[in-house]
Amino acid sequence: MTAAPAVEPASGDGSSGAAPPRQSPPSPSPPGRPASVDDPLSDAGMEPEAEGTQEARAAQRELFAHTPGFFLGDESRFGGSLVGGAQHGVSGGQVTGDVYLGGRTEIHLGTPGAAPDAFGEIPRARIEELATVFAEGPGFTTALKRLREERVLVLRGAHATGRHAAALMLLHRLGVPAVHALSPETTPAALSGRLTQPGGYVLRDLPLSRNRPLRDTHLFAVRDQLVKADGHLVITVENSPHLPGVTPCAWTPPPAEDVVRALLDRRRPADTDALLALPPVVEFLTGADRHPAEAAAFAEALAAYDGSPRALARLADFGRAAVDKQCRDWLGDPETGLRDKAFLIALAVFDQAPYVLAAELADKLFVQFERLQHPDRPPTIPVFGPAAEDRLALARADGEVRQEQTEWGPVTQFMAAFRDERTAQVLLTEVWTSHPSARPALVEWLRQLARDGRPLVRTRAAAAAALLAAADLPSTTALLVDGWATARSVGPRVTAANTLTLAQLLGQPVVLRLLTQWCNDGQWGRRWTAIRALGLLAPLRPDLAGPALDALASRARVDASGQAERDNLTESAALLLSAGHRRGEVLAEFVRLLYRDTPAVRGLALAAFVLACDNKEDGALVGWYAESGMYQADAARDLATLWRTALNDPAQTRDALNALQTWVHVAARRTDAARALELLLPALVVTGEDRKRLDHELRIMRAEDGSPHPPLAEHLLTVLRPTPAPH
């Protein structure tokens, strides 16, 4: 296969080898981190000299738009995989190792890597036992007819769909005197020379490639030999294009319910219907697409059901245990190549995202794995590889074409997603905690993703790091988060903030404490990261808005160093006022800061309030006030207090008047907002100076499109200056 040398950019986020985070007093850069393009901010109090910034609301939109659904509370799809280290039951599935059939009877179905001429007879009793629980797939009868007529059959199907068990049963139904297992290392040209005895032969998962195809001429020679020896042969292959001139028989697995029913009919025939009606069983059978081996393993667990609550809970939890087992098998199987493992991990990061991203960035991870495993040779990426359909089948994932919203409008994308949404979480946790030797490659890959120019890629890097942090916060912080947080450029710091925000959503209990400590850390980048993360966190966890505001105020009390940090504090505090149903409580906390804290904290509260008001996006403060806030007495009072205070504060008056114009522009489009302003404006007038200021602003303001005085402003002037009653 043609291969191209891999060219990777040099690491440049200052995130390698970071020491665990430290708090105040001012601390230098963690020792041991090598220099990079984005050097960490080594001076404890120094801000970057010049950098592009990303406004906090824009960062919030990116985080919401591109974070996997399970972080934000979407329901997971139920699914599963192989369970318990061995395959139980069965009607099929791609069986590696031993098959257990009721009790502890085992069928050893060949050893990978055996000598090319190795083959042996499979004990007949074991095949007959398999026959008692085998469920025929929809194409079984057609395959049996072709095998009887043609003597050699190529059975082709997707990964783990029961091709091998079907091959054994096809030969068994023919009534052959014996079934011999051929080594998968047998070459197509050497096949006919192995078929010297009467009976049946099965060649499981013949490896094919461009340089080793299975041709029709090979099968002609095989058929001639089988006629002489009075034999039949079934060759199983995965979906492959390397079958020139061959017409394979497509294998479709039986429905999962048929597999479960077949085993129950043998083990507990009187209880079959009652067991199939149990709620966890119905959920399992109607959930994600089930491989035959998985259905058989579930049937074994169901056959052992004794009616107790504990047994019912085990059935309900079967999908989770199955996902765990599948992920362990993927990563631990030496037969699964590095490129396939890289794709599985990349798909876990880009689950429910465009397939092309997972495929493209999987190759970058593959390069890192190659460098780690073979440091003495340059890594290469094959230019062409498996089709998307085959890669998704291996990953137990589906692809579909659908419209995806972008900032330019909807575009058509081919999206990929695991059938069981939990797979992504389990797989990333497994590779991080159970395969530590893979960490250097995974860490460098995630750093590359954090530097990518695409918001989706950067956000998914943060989401992946959050999953790793939920499993092992100290290591993830030292190897990834702290390096991002102390980088000179803003991009890695945003990734660090997103990571810590999402880690808190996953229930990592010490993240809030870490953020609170970092707010006053001696290192400027950690402070920036913590301040931004606290702002992002509160709208997702409204119950944390109070502690987040306290942490931000604690930094303001010690005098935020530099305009950039003050702006970051203001933007993050403003985000707290988008904290859903608890906005009224947050407004009360802002009012408390006006009267019971330092002037610096008072200035933070007012600046953040004005910034939150100067927003006309969906879900902004003006919309909340019009829809529900003005009907809450305490919230309406606190909002009016903040408005009056900001309008009378010399440092905020102009910005507050601009924010009021924003509310008028929104009210011009929304009748509920117009009504809210009619009620709010009189509450903002306490003195003649208050009335004069608002009167002037309403008279000089222009419409949103720049045209002269908007009609609503004229109407609001009458509200502000009611007509005196006649004598």
KEBA-744119 format. One record per residue: x, y, z of N, C-alpha, C in turn. Coordinates in pm, whole numbers, plus 50000, padded with zeros to 5 digits. Atoms other than C-alpha are relative to their C-alpha. Example, Ala and Ser with C-alpha at 12.3 -4.5 7.8 and 13.67 -1.06 7.14 Angstrom:
BEGIN
500894988150000512304955050780500905012050000499184988149994513674989450714499235010950073
//
This chain:
BEGIN
500844988050000500005000050000500875012450000499224987750008501255034249910499965007450131499944992949873502405054150210500745013049979499364987050006503425089850265500625003150133499414996549873505815102850527499135009950073500834991249919504025120050811500795012150041499364987549961504875156250870499145006550106500744994349890503815170451204500625013250043499464987449950504145205851335500654998150135499375000749869506365211851631499035004050106500884996649889504685213351966500155014750033499914985749978503775248752047499005005550097500944994249907501365252252334500575000950140499394998849870503815251452619499404990650101500765008549910501995221752764500684986950031499365012849977504585194552792500634999550136499335002949876505645179853122499715009550112500284990249897503855204853346499904993450136500145004949865504065200653720498585002550047501344997749949500875198853926499815014750035500254985949978499175232553975500315004250142499744994449868500175254854263499175012550017500784988149971498375282954433500935011150043499204988949954499495315554581500934995250111499544987550056501985330154664500504998649858499575000450140503305339854320501014989049976499155011550027504895309754160500565001049861499445000250135507235306353867499394988849920500465010950085506545283553573500414986850061499625013049947506465247153678501304995349939498725004350053509905232153643499864988449905499945011650087510775207653374499255001349872500714998550126508615221653097500945005749895499104994850102510665225552779499435012249932500434988150072510565257752583499234996149877500795002750119508065259552301499625013249937500384987950072506595283952055499155008950089500844992449908503895294452302500564998350140499385001549869506105298852607499005003350109500854996649887504285298052937500375013750054499774986849944503975330753120500854998550125499135003149890506995326153339500005010750107500074989449901506725360053506498674999050072501205003049923504255355253788498885009949975501064990250015502365387453727499855005149860499974994050134502995393453359498874994849913500985003750102500235393653099500724998849866499425000350133500935385252735500085014249945499834986550055502245415852555498945003149896501034997750102499865411652263499414986649961500645012450038497335384952184498605002849953501394998950035494035380152015499164994950115500875004449892491175376452262498704995049942501305005150041487925357752239499005004250106500994995149906484955374752399499304988150065500475011449922483475352852672498714994249944501255005350054480035350352513500254991649876499665008050119481585338052187500574986550042499445012649950483565312052382498894991150054501125007749947480365301552556499194993749888500755005550114478565297352222500734988149939499235011150055481375275452089499914987850089500045011349907481365254052401498654993049992501335005950007477595248752386499774992949866500285005350134477605242252011500704986949973499165011250044480355216251996500274989550108499795009749895480335198052331499124987849976500855011950013479115161652314498785000950091501274998449931475525158452428499974995050142500135005849866476115136952734500525009450108499554990249900477965165552908498855009050044501064990349974474855186952885498704993350039501165006749946472445160353002499124992849902500805007650095471205144052682499924985450045500145014049963469885108852731500944991449917499125009250071472305081352644499184989149934500635011450065471345054152404500484987250068499635012549933471275019152555500684990849900499305009050091473704994452405500914990850074499105008949930476394969552477500944992749911498985007350072478964944552368500234986750067499645012749939480684912452463500285001850148499884998849855480804905352833500784988350058499465010349914482934886253078501224992949952498735005850039486104877852888499884988449905500205010950095484634848952689498635001549940501294999050065481754845152451499114989050052500935009649941478714828252602498924996649899501145003650079476184809252416500324994549863500304989450087475554811652071499694996749861500365000750140474374818651737501085005849914498994994450090477444835551616500765011050064499124989449956479484866351644501394996649959498595002450030483124870751566500624995150127499535006049876484514846751826501524999349997498555000949987488104851051937500304992550127499695007749880489324824252174499014988650015500865011249968486814801152338498545004149998501444998049993483054797552308499474991150110500595007649889481164786652621498534997849971501375003650033477894768552565499364993450120500705005449887475764763852872500934993350098498985006249916477784751253173501375005149964498654995850032481484751453094500564992349882499525006950118481644732252767500665010149907499244990550079484244748752546500254994749860499575003250136484934749352174501205008649970498794992650038488474759252082500055000449848500204998650144488194772851732501245004849930498794996350073491764775751620500805010450073499094990449937494744796251729500595009049896499374990950095495744827851543501504998350000498565001150010499254825451416500494985749987499565013850015499264787751372500714998249867499265002750124501414772151102499024998549885500915000150114499924774350751499384986349973500555013150031499444736750724499284993750118500645005449881497894732851071498494999849980501445000749996494304720551086499644988250086500445010849913492274698051308498514998549995501435002950001488874682451350499345005950124500774994549888486354700751566499114988850055500805010949943484724675851808498525001349964501384999750049481284666551681499015003650110500944997249890479624668252022499895015050025500034985649977480544704352053499225007349891500774993950108479124713151713498514997250020501415003249977475884695051802499445008550114500474991549891475654714852125499775014349950500204986950060476114747051929498725000349920501205000550084473314735851698498735001750082501224999049919470854734651988499635014450034500304986149966471134772252047500235009449882499714991650116471874784551696498715005649941501134993450066469464809551538500405003249857499664997750140469424810251161499765014749962500194986750054469924843550992499114999649877500934999750114467694855050703500564993949873499445005650122470134842750438500544985850016499425013149973470934809050593499564989649898500515010250094468704788150364500645001549863499354997750130470134804150049501454995650004498605004049988473684798750172500134984850002499955014649993472954762150249499794993849861500265005150135471554756649900501245001749911498804997850082474644772149736501134990850041498915008849954477034752049953499774985849952500295013750043475264719549865500294998349850499835001050144475414727249493501445002849956498704995550049478824744449463501174994350079499005006449913480734726549745500935009950070499184989849933482694758449825499205012950005500804988049979481084789649968500855010550072499344988849933482604823350052498915007950072501014993349918480534837750339500565013450046499474986749973481024875150362499025008150084500864991849915479714898150632500815009650084499344990049917480494926350871500634993550122499305004649881482644923151179499004995850109500775004749884481164902751467498534997749970501395003050034477994891651288499704985150000500285014249985478334854151350500324991749877499685007550122479884843151019500564986250032499335012849972482004815751178499024989750055500995009349949479174800151379499064995649888500855003750113477034801351064500704989949909499265009550083479784783350869499974986050060500065013149935479884755351126498634993749984501355005450009476114751851115499634996249857500255004050140476014751350734500564986149973499405013250020478374721850731499274989450081500735009649917476474705251016498684996149934501295003150065473164708150827500174991449875499755008850114474764691350527500184985550042499815013549950475384661050746501384994349972498655004950028479144658950682500494991750118499535008749891480924631950884500945006950098499074993049911483494656151027500215014149946499704986250039484364693251024501435003150042498594996849974488014703550994500195015249994499674985749997489274738351089501365002149936498754996850067491914751650850500615012650062499334988249948494494777150955499685012149912500244988050081493654812850848501245004749924498784996350071497284815850735500174992449870499955007250127496584791750451499805009749885500114990750112497184810550126498954994949901501005004550097494494809849855500554989849902499435009450098496874791949616500224986350060499705012849936497574764649874498754993050052501225005649942493934757949965499714985849952500405013050055493284728849732500864988750053499125010549950496274709949867499684995550140500355003749863494774709250219498744991350007501315006449997491474693050118500114985649952499705013850042492394656450112499084989750061500865009749931489784640250339498545003349974501434997150015486014636550304499485007550122500594992649888483814658850518499955014949972500114985650014483574695750582501255007150047498864991749963486184723050610499495014450022500314986049977485964758050751501315007750012498834991349994488524785350695499495013650049500574988449933487804813550932500815012749974499434986650018488474849850838501304999849923498845000250088490854844650550500485014349976499524986350021493054875950543500275002649852499854996750141492894892650201500585014049987499454986850029494714922250049500185001149850499754998150142495604936849714501064990249949498955009450039498674914549708499654985550029500405013749969496784884349835498494998749984501455001150021493324882749676499574985449993500595013250023491024852749660499295000849865500514999150136490324847349289499064988449969500875010950043487734826649110500794987849957499175011450041490564805148971500404991550120499715007749879491484795449329498824991050035501185007849964487924784049388499724988849900500165010950098487824764149063500854988050042499105010949959490814744049183499504993550128500535005549875489274740149528498804991049973501205007850028485974727849386500374986549937499575012750060487714701549171500524990450106499455008549896489574688649476498914995050095501085004149910486424688149691499144989149938500755010650068484624667349430500734986750015499215012349987487454642049440499964994550142499915004549860487584641149821498634998650065501354999949944483774643749868499955009150123499984990549889484124674950081499265012849967500604986850014482604709250135500825009950084499184989949933484364741550235499235013150010500544986549980483104774150385501155009150042498974990049969485454803950384499285012650048500614987649950484464833650600500985011649982499194987950018485724868650518499175012050044500694987449976484904903650628499765006849865500274992950124483624928050369501325004449938498704997650063486544929950126499825001849850500064998550146487074942349770500934990549927498955008250062489804916749709499504985949969500595012850040487594889249563499715000249850500244998850145488084892149184499374987449942500695011250065485624870148996499194991450093500705008249901484144856049319498655006450033501324995249958480444858949405499764995050142500175004649862480344857549785498534999650040501345000649943477244849249985499955009850117500094989949894476244879050198499354994050123500545005249875475684870150561499405011350082500694990649912473134889050769499684992850129500225007249874472944880151139498534999150035501395001149956469714868751300499665011450096500394989949902467704893651508500414995850141499555003049864468874896151868498954991950077501035007449928465504883651995500014985349964499935014150040465864851551792501154992950071498855006049932469284845451947499654997250146500355001749859467994850852301498954989050016501065010149989464894829952241500544985949978499465013350028466904800852097500694994250123499325005349882469034797852409499024997650113500985002049893466084802552648499154987749975500805011950031464084775752466500714987250041499235011849959466894751752550500184999550151499694999849857467624763052905498765001150089501194997849917464234774853039498765001449910501084998950100461544766552781498675004650058501294996249942458624771453020499935014850035499994985949956459724806753115500385009749889499454991550106460814820152776499205012849980500814988150028457904843552710500005009850117500004991249882457834856953067501325007450013498694993649990461554863953063500185010649893499874990250108461384881552728499165012450024500874988649973458684904552868500545009050111499444991749894460874917953153500455013549943499644986750054461454955853112501475001349957498614998850048465294953653100500254992049872499825008250120464994926452835499425007249879500614992450110462614946952621500915011749962499124988750028464954976752655501254995549926498795005150066467964955952556499724996349855500285005050135466304940352253499555011049905500454989150085464874973152126500995011549995499004989349996468004993752192500904999549880499024999650108471174995951989500064986649928499845012150079471884970751715500904990250074499285009949920473044938751885500694989749913499305010950066475694915151759499514986850059500465013049947474804878151794500734995950127499255004049880477594872352047499525007750122500494991949888476314900652263498624995250044501335005049965472744888052244500094986750072499845012949935473934853352340500505001650142499514997649864475854866652639498865005250088501144995149923472734885352749499034988550030500895011549979470704853352704500504991350114499455007849888473074835152941499675006750133500344993049877472554862053202498514999150029501445000949982468804860953145499584986050045500335013649960468724823253180500274997650148499675001449858470234827153527499145008950089500844990849924467574852353636499154992450101500735007049894466034842153969498855008050057501134992149955463434869454010500315010150108499644990749892465314889154276500275013949945499674986350045465754927254259501455001349955498594999250039469504922254241500214994349860499875005950134469194899453937499405009249894500614990650095466874924553770500935011849975499064988950017469424952153834501184995949913498885004750085472164930853677499605000049853500464999650140470074927353362499955014349949500094986050042469454964753354501385006049975498654994650012473174971353391500844992749895499245008350094474154946253125500635008349890499464991850110474594972652854501285006950038498784993049957477144991953057501174990350010498925009849988479154960853140500474995349863499645004450134479034950852775500885010349930499184989450060480424984552664501414999550058498685001149937483254981152917500814988749937499305011650055484124946852782500445002649856499654997450139484024958252420501205009249990498884990650006486374987352486501294993450044498795007249959488814965152673500494991049888499615008950110488774940652384500645007749885499444992150109489384967552123501455004050028498674994749968492404981952302501004989050032499085010449958493844949452431500274989349897499845010550101493494927952120501215002949913498834997550085496914924651951499704998749851500355001550141495144915551626499435012949942500504987150048493634950451606501185009449982498834992050031496194972551434499985013750066499894986749940497455005951562499125010249929500824990350073495655024551286498534998550035501395002049959492345008651380499775005350141500164995049864492905016751747500015015350002499994985450009493775052551657498655005249951501314995650049490505055251463498944998850108500995001849894488485041351753500105011350103499814989249902490005066951991499565013449941500404987450063489535095351742498485000949989501464999850008485895085451691499395002550137500494997149865485455085952069500055015050029499904985549981486625122152065499015007349911500874993150097484565131251757498724992149975501285006850008481465110451829498915010149968501084991150042478365125651666500545012849936499384988950073480575148051452500304995149858499695004550136481615147351084501034988749999499105011550008483235114050998501395004049953498714996450058485975131150800500965005350106499124995249893487295147551118500614988350075499465011749930487625114351297501034992949915499065006950088489325098750994501305007949985498814991750020491695127950936500885000350125499214998249879492755132551296500424986750061499545013249958492965095151361501384997149942498685002250059495915094551122501095007550075499024992749920497655121051330500294992550130499775008149880497165099551639500794987549966499245011750044498415069451445501495003249987498604995750011501625088751371500645000350138499454999549864502095094951743500224986050056499825013949955501565058051818501224993649933498865005650072504075048451549501325005450055498774994349944506685072351689500314994150137499825005749867506135058052034500454985549993499705014350007506285021751929501244997049918498835002450086508985024751661500815012949990499294987150002511185054551755501185000349903498825000550086513965042651526499685001649852500334998550141512025047351202498945010749983501004989350019510015076051054498624994049978501365005450017506255070651077499455003049861500654998150130504225066850759498504997950014501465001450001500515070550693499594994349865500505005050129498935048350427499085010249935500814990150071497435070850163498554995449989501345005550010494445048050115499824989250104500275009849896492775026150370498604994449986501345006150005489515008650459498925010349969501144991450028486205022750344499355004450130500664994849881484195043650587499024989850058500975009949953481545016350604500684989350085499305010549927484094990550718500545005250133499464994449876485685013550975498895002250102501114998049908482315022351123499454986850051500455013249956481334985651134500904994850111499075004249896484474977951333499715007350131500224991849880483635006251574498584998850055501405001149961479994995751605499365013950001500504986350016479035029951478499215001049871500814997650119476655043751220500365013549940499804987350068477005071150962498755004149927501164995050073474345093150812500305014049948499864986650058474165123750590498895008650056501024990949947472425152850756500495014349994499694985750001472295190550766500605003850135499334995349879474695205651017500065015249997500024985349993474345241651131501425005350018498734993149984477385263951087499715015050008500204985649991477935301151129499615006049865500384995150133477335304550752498674994249954501255006450038474165283650748500164984949998499935014650000473335246550714500834994649884499225006950103475745224050524499784985050017500175014549997475505187250436501294993450046498845007049945477845164850636499674985350018500145014249968478405127550671500444998350145499745000449857478155122951048500164985650046499765013449946479365093251252499765000150150500285000949856478275081551596499984985450042500115013349941478695051051814498524996850022501395003949977475485031251842499625001650147500224997549858475835032852219500835012150039499314987549973476675068152327501044998750111499055001549890478485055452637501364995049954498755005750048481155039452422501125010350002498954989850006483045072252376500595002550138499514997349866483275078852749500834988350053499325011749945484265043352838501344997849930498785002750075486855040252560501115009850040498974990249962488675072652648500504997650142499585002949862488685064053018500884987650004499235012550002489985029152941501415002249948498674998150056492875040752724500875008350094499234991249911493905067052983500424992850128499735006049870493705045653296500614986049991499525013950009494515010553171501164998149905498895001150095497125017852904500915012250014499174988049977499535043253057501135001849901498924998650098502195035552798499555007749876500514992450115499915051852539499855014950031500254986149961499715084452735500865010149923499214989750071502665102652570499445003149861500564997750134501145097752225498655007250009501324993949987497635106952341500125014650044499804986449952498885138052524500455009249886499514991650109500805151252224498925002149895501094998850097497825144451998498965010250047500984990549948495415163552224500555014249997499414986650012497865192752229499885005249856500174995950140497755193251850498565004449974501404996450020493955193751858499685013550063500264987249933493985222852102500535011849921499454989350083496015242951849499305001049864500685000350130493675234851558499185012849980500744987850030491975263951384498504998350002501455002350005488525247651391499434999450141500585000049865486345255051697499524986250045500485013249962484795220351688501154991350048498865008449962488215203651706500535004250137499494995349871489395225651994499054996350114500965003149895486195220252189499994985150031499985014349975486315182652142501294995750072498785002849925489935182552263499775002850148500314996749862488715199652580499064989650062500945009949948485835174852617500724986850030499245012349976488225145452581500875001450125499174997849882490595160452838499165000250126500885000049883487635165653073499654985850042500255014049966486815128753053501214993750067498795005249937490425120553132500165005650141499894993849868490355145153422499014993950098500985006349912487215128953560500534986750052499425012849959489165096253574501285001750081498704998049935492535110353689500365014749990499814985550007492555147453765501465004250017498614995249984496145150953896500854998149876499185002550119497745134753591499565008749883500504992150112495485152453343500375014750016499634986149975496145186053507501485002249974498564998450018499895180653509500434998749855499555002950136500175167053156499355008749894500734992550102497585188152976499525013750048500734987849966495535214053161500925011250044499144989349950498295232953341500855006049888499244994750113500335236053023499165009149913500904991250076497335249952836499745012950077500354988249920496485273453123501125010250004498864990949989499985288353135500605003649866499504996550133500405291852758499875015049976500054985750028501095326752622498825003749911501104996850091498445325052347498674996350064501295001549935494755326252428499344986649969500685012450040493665294652240500164988750100499865010649901495195269052477499355003350134500624996549872493935288652778498484998149994501425002750017490385287152641499744985150010500155014549991490845249652600500104995350144499875003649858492005247052961498735003550076501234995949932488965266653081498844990849964501065009250042486625244852875500164986450065499745013049939488285213453010499544999750145500374999849859487835223353373498495002050017501454998449994484255234753309499294986749979500665012750032483295201553153500334989450103499655009649894485185181653418499095001850122500934997549889483015198453683498624994549967501315005450039479895188853486499964984950012499945014549986481065152753495500044995650146500055003649859481095154353874501334998850069498705000149933484815157853947499925009850119500404991649886484395171154303500955011350036499054989949953487575191754348500275010949897499734990050103487435212254029499645014050048500394986849953485545240954191501035005650098498974995549906488135242554469501265004249924498834996550080490935242454209499815013649933500264987350067489285271054019500065011750098499974989449900488815291154337501435003550038498594997649966492495287054424500745006649885499324994350115493645294854072499605014749977500414986050016491665327654080501015009650061499024991449933494365341254311501414994149990498685005950020497315320954181500995010949957498984990450040500585339254129500285000149852499735001050143500685328353766498805005649923501094992750065498625351053537499124990749915500775008850087497585323653293499024991450076500925008149920496095301953567498835008650048501084991249957494135331753697499015002349885500874997750117492825339353346499124987749975500745012350027491805302953298498894997750101501005002249895490015300153631498865009949988501044989750012488155333053582499064996749884500835003450115486955322553237499174987550028500735012449973485975287653354498835002350095501104997249907483885301053642498835006649929501074993950077481945322553399499284990049912500625010050086481335293353164499194989850079500605010749921480335270053445498615003550051501254996449933477505289453608498754998149915501225002550079475025288853314499684985149987500225014450010475495251053296499624993850134500325004449864475315246453673499565012150080500454987949932473165274953805500194999550151499805001049856473565261554159501405004450042498644995849967477245271154139500245014849970499814985950034476625307354034500475008050122499594992849879476945319654394501474997950034498585002349974480285302554468500915005749891499194994450108481555313354125500155015150015499934985449981480685349754193500915003450118499124997649885482395347754534501464998749960498615002050043485555334254368500485011649914499614988750085485565361954107500175012650085499884988449914484975388154376501274999650083498785001149920487875374554577501215005049922498904994950082490175382454285499915015249987500164985650014488715417254241500435007450127499644993449873489315424954610501495002750010498554998249990493075420654569500545007849882499624991150110493065443654267500544992249881499615007150121493115425353934501125007649929498814993750057496425431853763499845001549850500034997750144496055447853422498585000549946501314998350061493175457253197499464986949945500465012750057493055423153030499364991350106500595008249895492415405953360498705006050050501254993749958489795431553461498894997249899501005003250103488035426053129499544985450011500355014149986488155388453180499094997950119500885000949883486655392053528498605005049966501304994250033483885414253392499214990849909500715008750095483015391053102499524987250068500395012349933482985360353323498875002450099501094996949906480855376853590498715002749925501204997450079478445388253319499334987049957500585012850039477985352253210499184993850112500765005549888476705344053559498545004249993501374995250011473605364253476499234993149888500755008550093472665338453214499754986450063500115012549926472295312053486498554995350013501315006450008468845300053380499005004950102501104996949909466095298453639500475006650129499504994049876468375312053912500505014349979499514986450024468965346153759499565009550110500454991449891466885362154031500924999250120499095001749889469185347554296501345006749971498724993950035472275359354107499895015250006500194985649990470835394554078500075004650146499944996549858470395394754457501445000050049498595000449961474055384854497500745012349946499384987950055475095413454267499655012250084500404988749915473075438054477500754999650133499255001349873474735424654792501425005449985498634995250020478155432154642500075015249990499994985450012477125468354580500185006850136500084993049872476655476154948500884993850109499305006849891478745451255142501424996049961498685004250044482055449454962500835012149963499044989550032485045469454841499595007349873500314992850124484865495954569500374992049875499615007950117486715472254334498954989549967501035010150023484105445254382498705006649952501174992550047481315470954343500145003349851499784997050140482875481754015499864987749911500155012550076483065445353899498524996649982501415003550008479395439553980499275009049901500684990850092478245470753794500434997849856499525002050137480455465153490499464987149941500525012750048479345428853464498515000949971501444998550022475675438253499499735007649870500204992050121475915464653227500354991749876499615008350114477745440552995498944989449972501055010050019475065413953054498755006349938501184993350056472355439552972500225003749853499724995950138474085450352651500154987949910499985012750073473205417652482498584997449950501335002250057470315411052245499864986049940500095013750051470985374252168498864992750070501015008349935468455347152246500484996150139499645003849865468425340252618500675011050079499364989049929469845374252710499145004850115500684995449880468875392553028498705007249967501224992750036466335414552849498874990249969501045009850030464465383952720499474993350125500435006349875464445367353062499105009550079500774990449922463135399353226498605001649941501314998450064460345402752970499134987750019500775012349992459305366352996499594996450141500345004249863459435360653370500535009250108499374992249894461725384253560499135011150055500784988649951459325413453576498804995650083501105005249919456715390953736500474994950136499435004149871459065382254024500385012650076499864987249930458885410154279501445002650042498644997849952462345405254430500965002049884499104998850114464065400354094499815013549931500274987150064462355431153945500585011450082499434989549913463375452254246501525000449989498545000350006466995440454232500515004849864499584995550132467225446153857499925015249990500134985550004465925481753895501095006750083498934994549916468435487954177501325000249924498745000750075471325476653957499995010149885500094990250108470085497853664500245014250053499854986449945469775529353881501435002750043498644998149951473175523954039500975001649885499094999150115474905518553705499835013349928500244987450070473255549053547500565011950076499484989049918474425570653837501474998650034498575001949974477965556753850500795006449885499294993150109480315579753653500784990749910499205009250082482405550153537499144991449909500865009250075479365531553401498875007049925501194993450055476865558153293499884998349849500095000850145477715558452922499724985849953500245013950040477905520452893498584995750039501355003749958474645517153088498975005949904500924994150096472885541352851500034992549866499925008150122474175521352554499234986850017500745012449973472795489652717498505002549999501434996850003469445507052763499515001449856500374999450141469415514652392499814985949942500155013950045469925477352329498644994650041501305004849954466835469952539498875006349918501044993550081464815495452342499944993649861499985006450132465935479552014499344986250005500655013149986464885445152139498505001950018501424997649975461575459352262499275004249873500644996350126460915473151912499564987649922500365012550069460705436651796499134990850084500725009049910459065420852102499035008150086500994992649922455845433052257500164997650149499835002449857456605415952590501165008350055498894991749955459935434552611499585014750007500494986149996458175467352529499195002350127500784998849878455735461352813500915000250123499075000449888458645452953046500695013650018499354986849990460355485952961499035010650053500984990449949457135505153027499924999450153500045001649855457175490853380501335003550065498684997949940460935494053432500395014750008499494986250006461585530153328499555008750119500374991849884459495546953602500764996250126499265004349881461375525853860501435005150000498634994950008464655540753737500095014950032500034985549974463575576453815499745002450149500134996349859464205587654172500175015050015499724985649993465545622754117499715006449865500194992750125465045649653858501144997549904498855002950086468535642253729499814986649928500265013050064467515605853663499065001849880500974998150108464535617253456500645007649883499354991950103466605642853267500944991549914499035008450073469285617153174499274990649904500725009650084466805591353044499235007149889500724992250100464735617852865500925003749884499044996150103467785629952678500414988049913499555011850075468895594852581498924995149904501095004750086465475585152445499765009649883500234990450108465235617352241501084999649892498924999650099468645614152072500294986549937499635013250051468755576552014499434997649861500435003750135468445562051665499514985550001500475013750014466795530351546501194990749977498935009950011468785498151522500665000449864499444999550134469275502451147500635013549967499384987050021470595537951191499035010949959500994989950039467385555351087499675008950120500284990649890466125585051292499114993950108500715003449877464215583851618499004988649984500955011150012462435550051662498685003350069501324996949941458675551551736499904995550146500125004849862459065530952053500645009750098499364990449911461455556452200499065011750029500974989249979458805583252148498924995650098501025005249907456275561352324500544999350142499415001149866458645555252615500195013750064499914986549945459085592852652498695003850070501284997049935455385595252732499864992350130500015007749875455845567952991500855007150105499074993349909458745587153140499475013550045500554986749967456865620653129498484999349986501465001650011453225612653201499305013549987500784987750020450675638653090499315003850130500644996049873449525658753392498474999649989501465000749998445885654453489499415014149986500624986750016443555683153388499455005250132500574993949880442415708053654498504997850002
//
